[in-house]
Amino acid sequence: MEAIKAVVRKVFPDGRYGSYALATSTEVKGTITFSLDKSVWQEDELPETGMFVLLSNLRQKKVGWRALSGRFFQPSDERQPKTKGN
């Protein structure tokens, strides 16, 4: 699946398995969870509620989606053409 733009709905700094965030997007149904561990979150700063992020490598779980890679959404992301099926 291609990278998708999502909005951070809530950040959980002290989750059971480490810090993580919950986001939603118009491109997928349900919620998207992503870890804030350096192996997933590619930024030095943590996201805040209401920020736009770019999430990729999504996997569907029973309770929603999980993103295995994420970073802040940047102006250059708006200019890149979307391609389906690549």
C-alpha positions as CSV (number, residue, x, y, z in Angstrom):
1,M,0.0,0.0,0.0
2,E,1.2,3.5,-0.8
3,A,1.9,6.1,1.9
4,I,-1.2,7.9,3.2
5,K,-1.9,11.2,4.8
6,A,-3.4,10.9,8.3
7,V,-4.3,13.1,11.2
8,V,-3.0,12.3,14.7
9,R,-6.0,11.9,17.0
10,K,-4.2,11.0,20.2
11,V,-0.7,10.3,21.5
12,F,0.0,7.7,24.2
13,P,3.4,8.4,25.7
14,D,3.2,5.5,28.2
15,G,1.6,2.7,26.4
16,R,1.9,-0.9,27.6
17,Y,4.4,-1.7,24.8
18,G,5.9,1.7,24.5
19,S,4.8,5.1,23.3
20,Y,2.5,5.2,20.2
21,A,-0.1,7.3,18.5
22,L,-3.5,6.9,17.0
23,A,-4.5,8.5,13.6
24,T,-7.3,8.5,11.1
25,S,-7.4,9.0,7.4
26,T,-10.1,9.4,4.7
27,E,-8.1,6.8,2.7
28,V,-8.8,3.8,5.0
29,K,-11.7,2.8,7.3
30,G,-11.0,2.7,11.0
31,T,-8.0,3.9,13.0
32,I,-4.3,3.6,12.3
33,T,-1.9,2.9,15.2
34,F,1.9,3.6,14.9
35,S,4.7,3.2,17.3
36,L,6.8,6.3,18.3
37,D,9.9,4.1,18.6
38,K,12.8,5.0,16.3
39,S,12.3,1.9,14.3
40,V,8.9,3.2,13.1
41,W,8.7,7.0,13.7
42,Q,11.4,8.7,11.5
43,E,11.4,12.1,13.2
44,D,13.4,13.5,16.2
45,E,10.3,15.2,17.5
46,L,7.1,13.5,18.5
47,P,3.8,14.3,16.8
48,E,1.0,16.1,18.5
49,T,-2.8,15.8,18.3
50,G,-4.1,17.4,15.1
51,M,-0.8,17.2,13.2
52,F,-0.7,15.6,9.7
53,V,1.6,12.6,9.3
54,L,2.6,10.4,6.3
55,L,2.2,6.7,7.2
56,S,3.2,3.7,5.1
57,N,3.6,-0.1,5.3
58,L,0.2,-0.5,6.7
59,R,-1.1,-3.8,8.0
60,Q,-4.7,-4.6,8.8
61,K,-5.4,-6.0,12.2
62,K,-8.7,-7.0,13.9
63,V,-8.8,-3.7,15.8
64,G,-7.8,-1.4,12.9
65,W,-4.6,-0.6,10.9
66,R,-1.0,-0.6,12.0
67,A,1.6,1.6,10.2
68,L,5.2,0.2,10.2
69,S,6.7,3.6,9.1
70,G,5.7,7.2,9.7
71,R,6.9,10.8,9.5
72,F,5.6,14.3,9.5
73,F,3.7,15.4,6.4
74,Q,5.7,17.9,4.4
75,P,4.8,20.5,1.7
76,S,6.7,18.5,-0.9
77,D,4.3,15.5,-0.2
78,E,1.5,17.6,-1.7
79,R,3.3,18.0,-5.0
80,Q,4.1,14.3,-5.6
81,P,1.6,12.6,-8.0
82,K,-0.2,9.6,-6.5
83,T,0.2,6.4,-8.4
84,K,-2.0,3.4,-7.8
85,G,-0.8,-0.1,-8.0
86,N,3.0,0.7,-7.7
